Amino acid sequence: MTGTRTSSRHTPWPVPRTGLFFTLVFACALGVLGIAPGWASAPAAAPGKEVETASWTVLEAVATIALDTATLSDLGLEVTANAPSRRVHSPHPLSVVPHGAPSFEAAGPIVLRAAVATDGFHGFEGGPLQLSGGFRLRGDSSMLDLANLVLRPGKNTTTLELVDASGVALLTTADAQWEFDLRAGQLRYLNADLRILPALARRLGEDRYAGLNVGVLDLDATLQTGALPAAPLPPAGATPPACGDWSGTVDVSLTNMSSIGQAGIATVNGRSVVGVLPSADLKNVGTANVPWYSKFTNLGVPPWNDQHPFLVWQMVRSSAGVLEPLGRSDLKHAFLTLNSGCDPGACTDSHILGLGCSDVYGTSTNNSTDSLAPRSEVTASTGIWNHCGGVPSHFDTDGDCVQDFFGAGEDAFTHGLKAAETDLQVAGAAYYVEAFYIIRNDVNIFNSMGYRQVAPAKPGSVWSFPVVGAYAQGPAINAWVNPVTPGANAGNRTLDTGEGHVQLAVRVTGVAGSPGRKRYAYALQNHDFDRRIKSFRVPFDTTLGAIDNISYADGDGFAANDWTAAVDAGGITWTAPAGTAPPAEIDYATLVSFRFDSDQEPVAAQSALGVFEAGGAGAPMTLQLRTLAPGAPGFYTITPCRLLDTRFQQAGPIPSGTVREIAVSGCAIPSTATTVAINITSVGSTSSGYVSVYAVEPPTVANSVLSFGLGITRANNALVPISDTGTLKIKPNLTALATMHVVVDVVGYFQ
């Protein structure tokens, strides 16, 4: 058939592509009815067969390009447009290209082609696409001529390079999204970052500018439709759930942050700050479809009515033994999913992330004011956006579930990550940008977050953030202190409260130029604990030596909400001031740091975190995490010894409100010991609740060392005083008539 040929490229399933296969509701409906869509005429391939693509000719095309003139000006380049199309071009409703950006139509014979299959668009191939018009970039001593703009397939098949009059590629698209109507042959390639290629960076005299984002591109193309190769079938017995089937386990993994860019420079709250933006790649690694509905859509289809993931990010710096936050973003609403590289037979609706499917958001889409909003509207532990039904929200000011605000008057600095320029210029420091996707019902938040080390540089008037090393999953706090192998005088522990996760790392180092002095640095991160943290206490005998250089850092640039430190005989407590703007309490996806200097050696200690908001009945108002603090030597580790396991006791599980007392002598703890370090585990609880471990009646809120959900096995560590008779008391707090098993292991003691 004219305009169609079989590509020589064969792609193993899943297809490693970046884009959106937009099947439309029509296609999904036909599938449910068992009717093959008209464009799906190819027979099904055998399971496991490679996906073969067809090559469809581009019949007509129009590109819309918005250049970041402010960044280009800072690079010494003035932009002039040349002969944009006179025909009015309607932008895609989800495009982030600003209104009024110039469009350029195809001119002359078109040799650009698109590789497609029944699963959608796979990339560009063939020759270049000549456009009518373009733009010029005028520098102090040279002219970059793209007046007769040419687009050609890039090194990555889903990218396009922008070529100048001499045939040199100066810019490339990256992290594009797209919708593809296979039946009509309509490709809408949108929201592609425009990044500087090495050739342009060299002309600008600075190699570090390669990869810098300087605009965004959309391309609308009509393809000559034709026959398609066979489509792969899922393996026998492994058919993914259909669109609309929400069974299974939700697990979405953040797989990469390929680019970190700047969003401009501004003065905010008296500081010169740079906006920092990550790109984000993710993949459905669970067994359930994941809803990805744009805000204020799908309103009549519970339980997923317009729910979607949310992206938050922050930046931290490690220097001189201290990890400090430099800034954090508010929250970005996701609005569609690309569904690339899906498992055979997976749902590929553009607002459902099917099994095995991947998605990407570039720095341009993560900087859209129509998608950025305050964090306070989302419950991080559940991933639910609280809005509509009379509840006002950022984009719906009267709560009637109709968007009436679209970000007017806001910019990259309103809700974005803002890092002070002076904080990015510390010699010898390591910098990390961390991103976290909050996803409803996700079973593993720690593979939904990740970080990149970057090397901030500002050789001229523009910041670049080249990545250093490989992408890593998990929070950036783990790059400062490895939780598995923390090394000497360091520790990193995470507490699963049953309501969310809190992490505390500590590192003790020598103070340069002060022999015998120790710097105690703590990094506290609230991942998804919605009741927030209002205080942090490090217990130790402050009368033993000199303490100085007590400090706190939250990276937001507002002194009014900085925590204050109080020293008493039993330790140091930092407390959040009340009623500040922005709020001082530690909310989700937020890291803060504390530090002080002492002349005492580190020993094990149990820190206390004060909870800001009350929870349900019996919910603890204090959380505890093991750490290090100054003190006289006196902690002794032992080979872990099981002190209690009710699963193998004749008395059986412990009923709610019942105290079971155990003697620590069973683990050879000496009579001179005053406190034991334990690991405690809940097993088989018949209701949610918490466990208190203590020495004398009555127990206090601070004695609640472990909370859990119904039937959930959960563990925590604690330092617990021993009674005068050498015992500990264990008391579950559950619903009436509920029971649970408890396992207690001793790992050390103080005397």
C-alpha positions in Angstrom: 0.0 0.0 0.0 1.2 3.5 -0.8 3.0 5.2 2.1 3.3 2.0 4.1 6.2 -0.4 4.5 7.4 -2.9 7.1 10.2 -1.5 9.2 13.4 -3.5 9.4 13.5 -2.7 13.1 12.1 -5.4 15.3 11.4 -4.5 18.9 11.3 -7.1 21.7 8.2 -6.8 24.0 7.9 -4.8 26.1 8.6 -2.0 23.7 11.2 0.5 25.1 9.4 3.7 23.9 8.4 6.9 25.4 4.9 8.0 24.5 1.2 7.7 24.8 -0.9 5.2 22.9 -4.3 6.9 22.9 -6.7 4.1 22.1 -9.8 6.3 22.8 -12.9 5.2 24.6 -14.2 3.9 21.3 -11.4 1.3 21.0 -11.9 0.2 24.6 -15.6 -0.2 24.1 -15.1 -2.4 20.9 -12.7 -4.6 22.9 -15.3 -5.1 25.6 -17.9 -6.1 23.0 -15.4 -8.5 21.3 -15.4 -6.4 18.1 -12.0 -5.7 16.4 -11.6 -2.0 15.6 -11.3 -1.3 11.9 -7.6 -0.4 12.1 -6.7 -3.6 14.0 -7.0 -5.9 10.9 -3.7 -7.7 11.5 -3.8 -11.2 13.0 -2.5 -11.7 16.5 1.1 -12.8 16.8 2.1 -15.8 18.9 2.9 -15.0 22.5 6.5 -13.8 23.0 7.1 -12.8 19.4 8.9 -9.6 18.7 6.8 -6.6 17.8 7.3 -5.6 14.2 6.4 -2.1 13.2 5.1 -0.6 10.0 6.5 2.6 8.5 3.8 5.1 7.7 4.5 8.3 5.7 3.8 11.7 7.1 1.3 13.4 4.8 1.2 16.8 6.5 2.6 18.3 9.7 2.7 21.5 11.7 5.2 22.2 14.5 4.6 24.7 17.3 7.7 26.0 19.1 7.9 28.1 22.2 11.5 29.2 23.0 12.5 30.3 26.5 13.7 33.7 25.5 14.8 34.6 29.0 17.2 31.7 29.3 18.4 32.2 25.7 19.0 35.9 26.5 21.1 34.9 29.5 23.1 32.7 27.1 23.7 35.7 24.9 21.2 34.8 22.2 18.4 37.0 20.8 15.5 35.1 19.2 13.8 36.3 16.0 11.0 34.3 14.4 10.9 33.9 10.6 7.6 33.5 8.6 5.4 31.5 11.0 2.4 29.9 9.5 -0.6 32.2 8.9 -3.0 29.3 9.4 -4.5 29.2 12.9 -3.3 26.1 14.7 -5.4 24.7 17.6 -3.1 23.5 20.5 -3.8 20.2 22.2 -5.9 20.8 25.4 -3.1 19.2 27.5 -0.2 21.1 25.8 2.0 23.3 27.9 3.1 25.3 25.0 2.1 28.9 25.7 -0.8 30.4 23.8 0.3 32.4 20.8 3.6 30.5 20.2 4.5 30.4 16.5 3.6 27.4 14.3 5.4 26.2 11.2 3.9 24.1 8.5 5.6 21.4 6.4 7.1 22.6 3.1 8.0 20.6 0.0 8.2 16.8 -0.2 8.0 15.0 3.2 10.3 12.1 3.8 9.8 11.8 7.5 8.0 8.6 8.5 6.6 7.1 11.7 7.1 3.6 13.0 3.8 2.3 14.3 2.2 -1.0 15.4 -1.2 -2.0 16.8 0.1 -0.9 20.2 0.7 2.6 18.9 3.5 5.0 17.9 7.1 3.7 18.3 9.2 6.6 16.9 10.4 8.5 13.9 12.4 7.2 11.0 13.2 8.1 7.4 14.4 11.5 6.3 14.0 15.1 7.5 10.9 17.2 7.7 11.4 20.6 6.1 9.2 23.4 7.7 8.2 26.7 6.2 9.8 29.3 8.3 11.7 29.0 11.6 13.8 31.3 13.7 17.3 32.7 14.1 19.4 33.0 17.2 21.7 36.0 17.1 24.7 36.2 19.3 27.4 38.8 19.9 29.5 37.6 17.1 27.5 34.9 15.2 24.2 34.0 13.9 22.6 30.6 14.3 20.3 30.1 11.3 17.3 28.0 11.7 15.1 30.2 9.5 14.2 27.3 7.3 13.8 24.9 10.0 14.5 21.2 9.5 13.4 18.4 11.9 15.0 15.0 11.6 14.9 11.8 13.6 17.2 11.9 16.6 19.5 9.3 18.1 16.6 8.2 20.3 13.8 7.1 18.0 11.2 9.2 19.8 13.2 12.4 19.5 13.6 15.0 16.8 16.6 17.1 16.2 16.4 20.7 15.0 19.0 21.3 12.2 20.4 24.6 11.1 21.1 25.8 7.6 24.6 24.1 7.6 23.1 20.7 8.5 24.3 20.8 12.2 21.8 19.6 14.8 21.6 22.3 17.5 18.6 21.3 19.6 16.8 18.0 20.3 13.4 17.1 21.7 13.3 15.0 24.9 10.7 13.5 27.2 7.9 14.0 24.7 4.3 12.9 25.3 1.9 12.0 22.5 -1.6 10.8 21.6 -1.9 8.6 18.6 -5.3 7.8 16.9 -4.2 4.7 14.9 -7.5 4.5 13.0 -7.3 8.1 11.7 -3.5 8.2 11.4 -3.4 11.3 13.7 -0.2 11.8 15.7 -0.1 14.6 18.3 3.4 14.8 19.6 3.4 17.3 22.5 5.2 18.8 25.5 8.6 17.8 24.2 11.5 19.6 26.0 13.9 21.4 23.7 17.4 20.7 24.9 20.8 22.1 23.8 22.9 19.6 21.9 26.8 19.5 22.3 27.3 21.3 19.0 25.4 24.4 20.2 27.0 24.2 23.7 30.4 24.4 22.0 29.4 27.4 20.0 28.3 29.0 23.2 31.8 28.2 24.6 30.5 26.1 27.5 30.1 22.3 27.2 28.1 22.2 30.5 25.2 23.9 28.6 24.6 20.6 26.8 21.2 19.2 28.0 19.9 22.6 29.1 16.2 23.0 28.4 15.4 26.2 26.3 11.9 25.6 25.1 9.0 23.2 24.3 7.8 21.7 21.0 4.5 20.2 19.7 4.2 18.4 16.4 0.8 17.5 14.8 1.1 15.1 11.9 -1.3 13.2 9.7 0.0 9.8 8.6 -0.9 7.7 5.6 -2.5 4.7 7.2 -1.9 1.1 6.1 -1.5 -2.5 7.1 0.0 -3.4 10.4 2.1 -6.3 11.5 0.8 -8.9 13.9 0.2 -7.9 17.4 1.7 -10.0 20.3 -0.5 -11.9 22.7 0.0 -12.1 26.4 1.4 -15.5 27.7 -1.2 -18.1 28.5 -2.7 -17.5 31.9 -1.2 -14.0 32.2 -3.8 -11.8 30.7 -3.6 -8.3 32.3 -6.8 -6.8 33.8 -9.0 -4.9 31.3 -9.5 -1.2 31.5 -12.0 -0.5 34.3 -10.8 -3.6 36.3 -9.2 -2.3 39.4 -8.3 -5.6 41.1 -4.7 -6.4 42.0 -1.9 -4.6 43.8 -0.9 -1.0 43.0 2.9 -0.6 42.8 4.4 2.2 40.6 8.2 2.6 40.4 10.0 5.8 39.7 12.6 4.4 37.3 14.7 7.5 36.3 15.2 11.2 36.5 17.1 11.7 33.2 17.4 15.5 33.4 17.6 18.2 36.0 17.1 21.8 34.7 16.6 25.3 35.8 13.3 27.3 35.7 14.9 30.7 35.8 16.4 33.0 38.5 14.5 35.4 40.7 14.6 37.2 44.0 12.2 35.6 46.4 11.9 36.6 50.1 15.1 38.6 49.8 17.1 35.7 48.3 18.4 35.2 44.8 17.1 31.8 44.0 17.1 29.4 41.0 14.1 27.2 40.2 15.1 23.5 39.9 13.1 21.0 37.9 13.5 17.3 37.5 12.1 15.0 34.7 10.5 11.8 36.0 10.1 8.4 34.4 7.9 5.7 36.0 6.6 2.2 35.4 3.7 0.1 36.7 5.4 -2.8 38.3 2.3 -4.0 40.2 -0.6 -6.2 39.2 -3.3 -3.5 39.1 -4.3 -0.8 36.7 -3.5 2.7 38.1 -6.0 5.6 37.6 -4.5 8.6 35.9 -7.5 10.8 35.3 -7.0 14.6 34.7 -8.3 16.9 37.4 -12.1 17.5 37.2 -12.7 14.6 34.7 -14.3 11.2 35.1 -16.3 12.7 38.0 -19.2 10.2 37.9 -17.1 7.0 38.1 -16.2 6.2 41.7 -13.9 5.2 43.3 -11.4 6.7 40.9 -13.2 10.0 40.0 -10.5 12.3 38.8 -7.8 10.8 41.1 -4.3 10.7 39.7 -0.7 10.6 41.0 1.2 13.7 42.3 4.8 14.6 42.0 6.8 16.4 44.7 10.6 17.1 44.7 13.3 18.6 46.9 17.0 19.3 46.9 19.6 18.6 49.6 23.3 19.2 50.2 25.8 17.1 52.0 28.8 19.1 53.2 31.2 18.8 56.2 29.3 15.9 57.6 25.9 17.6 57.5 22.9 17.0 55.3 20.8 20.1 54.8 17.7 20.9 52.7 18.0 23.6 50.1 14.4 23.8 49.0 11.3 21.8 48.0 8.4 22.1 45.6 4.7 22.1 46.2 2.7 19.4 44.3 2.3 18.7 40.6 -0.9 17.0 39.4 -0.3 14.4 36.7 -2.8 14.5 33.9 -2.2 11.7 31.4 -0.1 8.6 31.0 2.0 7.6 28.0 1.6 3.8 28.4 4.8 2.9 26.6 6.4 -0.6 26.7 3.3 -2.2 28.2 2.8 -5.9 28.9 1.0 -7.6 26.0 -2.7 -7.1 26.4 -2.4 -4.4 29.0 -4.9 -1.5 29.3 -3.6 1.5 27.3 -6.3 4.0 28.0 -4.5 7.4 28.2 -5.8 7.9 31.8 -5.0 4.5 33.1 -1.4 3.2 33.6 -1.7 -0.4 32.5 0.5 -3.3 33.6 4.1 -3.0 32.6 3.4 0.4 31.1 5.8 3.3 31.5 5.3 7.1 31.6 7.4 10.2 31.5 7.1 13.9 32.4 9.7 16.3 31.2 10.9 19.4 32.9 8.5 21.5 30.8 5.4 19.6 31.9 6.7 19.6 35.5 6.8 23.4 35.3 3.2 24.0 34.2 1.3 26.4 36.4 -1.9 24.8 35.4 -0.7 21.6 37.2 1.1 23.0 40.3 -0.8 23.5 43.6 -0.3 23.4 47.4 0.5 20.1 49.1 -2.1 20.6 51.7 -5.0 19.3 49.5 -3.5 15.8 49.3 -3.3 13.1 51.9 0.1 11.5 51.3 -0.4 8.3 53.1 -3.5 7.4 50.9 -2.8 9.5 47.8 -6.2 11.0 47.8 -6.9 14.5 46.6 -9.6 16.1 48.9 -11.7 18.4 46.7 -15.1 19.0 45.1 -18.4 18.5 47.0 -18.3 22.0 48.4 -14.6 21.6 49.4 -12.6 24.6 47.8 -9.3 23.8 46.2 -6.5 25.6 44.4 -8.0 25.1 41.0 -11.7 25.1 42.1 -12.2 28.0 44.4 -15.8 27.4 45.2 -15.7 23.6 45.5 -18.3 23.0 42.7 -15.9 20.6 40.9 -15.5 22.9 37.9 -12.0 24.3 37.4 -12.1 28.1 37.7 -8.4 28.9 38.2 -5.7 28.0 35.8 -2.5 29.4 37.4 -3.0 33.0 36.3 -0.3 35.3 37.9 1.8 32.3 39.0 5.1 31.3 37.8 7.9 28.7 38.4 8.7 30.3 41.7 5.1 30.2 43.1 5.0 26.4 43.8 8.4 25.2 42.5 11.6 24.3 44.2 13.6 27.4 45.0 17.3 27.0 45.9 19.4 30.0 47.0 22.2 30.6 44.5 24.7 31.0 47.4 23.8 27.5 48.7 24.7 26.0 45.3 28.3 27.2 45.5 29.8 25.4 48.4 33.2 23.8 47.5 33.4 20.1 48.1 29.7 19.6 48.7 27.5 16.9 47.1 24.1 17.9 45.8 21.1 15.7 45.3 17.6 16.3 43.7 15.0 13.9 45.0 11.5 13.2 43.5 8.6 11.3 44.9 5.4 10.1 43.2 2.4 10.0 45.5 0.1 7.3 44.2 -3.2 6.1 45.7 -3.0 2.8 47.4 0.7 2.2 46.4 2.1 -0.7 48.4 5.7 0.5 48.3 6.4 4.2 48.5 10.2 3.7 48.5 10.4 2.5 44.9 8.1 5.5 44.0 10.9 7.9 45.0 14.5 8.4 43.8 17.3 10.8 43.5 20.1 12.1 41.3 23.4 13.6 42.4 24.0 16.8 40.4 27.0 19.2 40.0 25.4 22.7 39.9 27.3 25.1 37.7 26.8 28.7 36.6 29.6 29.5 34.1 27.7 32.6 32.9 24.1 33.7 33.7 22.4 30.3 33.5 22.5 27.4 35.9 23.0 23.9 34.7 22.7 20.7 36.7 24.7 17.9 35.1 23.9 14.5 36.7 26.7 12.7 38.5 26.6 8.9 38.5 23.6 6.7 38.2 20.0 7.3 39.3 19.1 5.6 42.6 15.8 4.6 44.0 14.8 5.7 47.5 15.3 8.9 49.4 18.4 11.0 49.1 19.0 10.7 52.8 20.3 7.2 52.0 23.1 8.7 50.0 24.3 10.5 53.2 24.1 7.5 55.5 23.6 4.1 54.0 20.8 2.4 56.1 22.3 -1.1 55.5 26.0 -0.2 56.1 26.0 3.2 57.9 29.6 2.9 59.0 31.1 4.1 62.3 29.3 6.8 64.3 26.3 6.9 62.0 22.8 5.4 61.7 19.8 5.6 59.5 16.4 4.2 60.6 12.9 4.3 59.2 9.8 4.0 61.3 6.6 2.7 59.8 3.9 4.2 62.0 1.0 2.4 60.4 -0.1 5.9 59.3 3.0 6.8 57.3 6.8 6.7 57.3 9.4 8.8 59.1 13.1 8.4 58.7 16.0 9.7 60.9 19.7 9.6 60.0 22.6 10.7 62.1 26.3 11.2 61.5 28.9 12.2 64.0 32.2 13.7 62.7 35.1 15.5 64.1 35.0 19.3 64.0 37.8 20.7 61.8 40.4 22.6 63.8 38.9 21.6 67.2 40.5 18.4 68.4 38.2 16.4 70.6 35.1 18.2 69.4 32.3 16.1 67.7 29.6 17.4 65.3 26.3 15.7 65.8 24.2 16.1 62.6 20.7 14.7 62.3 18.5 14.6 59.1 14.8 14.0 59.8 12.5 13.2 56.9 8.8 12.8 56.9 7.9 10.7 53.9 4.1 10.3 54.2 3.0 10.8 57.8 0.1 13.3 57.5 -0.2 14.2 61.1 3.1 16.1 60.8 6.0 16.5 63.2 6.3 19.5 65.6 9.3 18.7 67.8 12.5 16.6 67.9 14.3 15.7 71.1 17.8 14.2 71.5 18.2 12.8 75.1 21.6 13.0 76.8 23.2 14.3 79.9 24.0 17.9 78.9 26.0 18.5 82.1 28.8 16.1 81.0 30.5 18.6 78.7 30.3 21.7 76.5 27.6 22.0 73.9 27.6 24.7 71.2 26.7 25.6 67.6 23.1 24.4 68.0 21.3 24.9 64.7 18.3 24.0 62.5 17.7 24.2 58.8 14.6 23.7 56.6 15.8 25.4 53.4 12.7 27.5 52.8 14.3 30.9 53.4 11.7 32.0 56.0 13.3 32.7 59.4 9.9 33.1 61.1 9.1 29.4 60.9 12.5 28.2 62.1 12.4 25.8 65.0 14.0 26.9 68.3 16.2 24.8 70.5 15.9 24.4 74.3 18.6 22.8 76.4 17.8 21.1 79.7 19.7 18.7 81.9 18.3 15.7 80.0 18.8 16.8 76.4 18.0 19.2 73.6 14.5 19.7 72.2 13.8 21.6 69.0 10.2 22.9 68.7 8.2 24.3 65.8 6.7 27.8 66.4 2.9 27.8 66.1 0.8 29.6 63.5 3.6 30.7 61.1 3.3 31.1 57.3 4.4 28.9 55.8 3.7 26.3 58.6 6.7 25.2 60.6 5.6 21.6 61.2 7.3 18.9 59.1 4.9 17.9 56.4 5.2 14.9 54.0 8.1 14.6 51.5 10.1 17.1 53.6 13.6 16.8 55.1 14.9 19.1 57.8 18.2 19.0 59.7 19.5 19.6 63.2 23.0 19.8 64.6 25.2 20.7 67.5 28.8 20.2 68.7 29.9 18.4 71.8 33.1 17.0 73.4 31.4 13.7 74.3 31.6 10.4 72.4 28.5 9.1 70.7 26.4 6.4 72.4 23.0 4.9 71.4 19.9 7.0 72.3 16.2 7.0 71.7 15.0 10.3 70.1 11.5 11.5 70.5 9.3 13.1 67.8 6.3 15.2 68.8 3.3 14.7 66.6 1.3 17.9 65.6 -2.2 16.6 64.9 -4.2 14.2 67.0 -5.2 10.9 65.4 -7.7 8.3 66.2 -8.3 6.8 69.6 -5.0 5.7 71.1 -2.9 7.1 68.3 0.5 8.1 69.7 1.4 11.7 70.0 5.1 10.8 70.3 7.2 8.7 68.0 10.5 7.2 68.9 13.6 6.4 66.7 17.0 5.1 67.7 19.9 7.4 67.1 23.2 8.6 68.6 23.8 11.2 71.2 26.7 12.4 73.4 27.3 10.4 76.5 29.7 8.5 78.7 30.5 5.0 77.4 28.0 2.6 78.8 26.1 0.9 76.0 26.9 -2.7 75.4 25.8 -4.7 72.4 24.9 -8.4 72.6 24.1 -11.1 70.1 20.4 -10.6 69.4 18.5 -12.6 72.0 14.8 -13.5 71.8 13.2 -12.4 75.0 9.5 -13.1 74.1 7.6 -14.9 71.4 4.0 -15.4 72.4 3.4 -17.6 69.4 5.1 -20.4 71.3 3.9 -19.6 74.8 1.2 -21.6 76.5 -0.5 -18.3 77.4 -0.9 -17.5 73.7 -1.6 -14.1 72.2 -2.0 -11.1 74.5 -5.5 -9.6 74.7 -6.1 -5.9 74.4 -5.4 -4.0 77.7 -3.7 -7.0 79.3 -0.2 -6.6 80.6 2.4 -9.4 80.2 5.5 -8.9 82.2 8.8 -10.5 81.3 12.2 -10.7 83.0 15.3 -9.5 81.0 17.6 -11.9 82.9 16.6 -14.5 80.4 19.0 -12.9 77.9 21.9 -12.6 80.3 21.3 -8.9 80.9 23.3 -8.0 84.1 21.5 -6.7 87.1 23.3 -3.4 86.8 21.6 -2.7 83.5 19.2 0.2 83.5 17.8 0.2 79.9 17.6 -2.4 77.1 17.6 -1.9 73.4 14.9 -4.0 71.8 13.4 -4.9 68.5 9.6 -5.5 68.9 7.3 -7.0 66.2 3.5 -7.3 66.0 2.2 -10.5 64.5 -1.4 -11.5 63.7 -3.2 -8.7 65.4 -7.0 -9.0 65.1 -7.5 -5.2 65.0 -5.4 -2.2 64.5 -3.7 -0.6 67.5 -0.4 0.0 69.2 1.8 -1.6 71.9 3.3 0.0 74.9 6.6 -1.3 76.5 7.5 0.2 79.9 8.9 -0.4 83.4 6.3 1.0 85.8 2.6 1.7 85.8 1.0 3.6 84.4 2.3 3.7 80.8 2.6 7.1 79.1 2.1 8.1 75.5 5.9 8.0 75.1 5.9 4.3 75.9 3.9 3.5 72.7 6.7 2.0 70.6 4.8 0.3 67.8 1.6 0.9 65.9 0.1 -1.3 63.2 -3.0 -2.2 61.1 -5.2 -5.2 61.2 -3.2 -8.3 60.7 -0.1 -6.4 59.7 3.3 -7.7 60.7 5.3 -4.6 61.7 8.6 -4.1 63.6 10.3 -1.2 65.4 13.2 -0.6 67.7 13.1 1.1 71.1 15.2 1.9 74.2 13.1 0.8 77.2 14.0 1.4 81.0 14.1 -1.8 83.1 12.1 -1.9 86.3 13.8 -2.3 89.7 12.9 -5.9 89.6 14.5 -6.5 86.2 11.3 -6.7 84.1 9.5 -5.1 81.2 5.8 -4.8 80.8 4.1 -5.4 77.4 0.6 -4.0 76.9 -1.4 -4.1 73.6 -4.0 -1.4 73.0 -6.5 -2.8 70.5 -10.2 -2.8 70.0 -12.4 -4.7 72.5 -11.8 -8.5 72.5 -8.9 -8.2 70.0 -5.6 -10.1 70.5 -2.1 -10.1 69.1 1.2 -12.0 69.2 4.3 -10.1 70.2 8.0 -10.9 69.5 10.7 -9.1 71.5 14.5 -9.4 70.8 17.1 -7.7 72.9 20.2 -6.3 71.1 22.0 -4.4 73.8 21.8 -2.6 77.2 23.0 0.4 79.2 24.5 0.2 82.7 
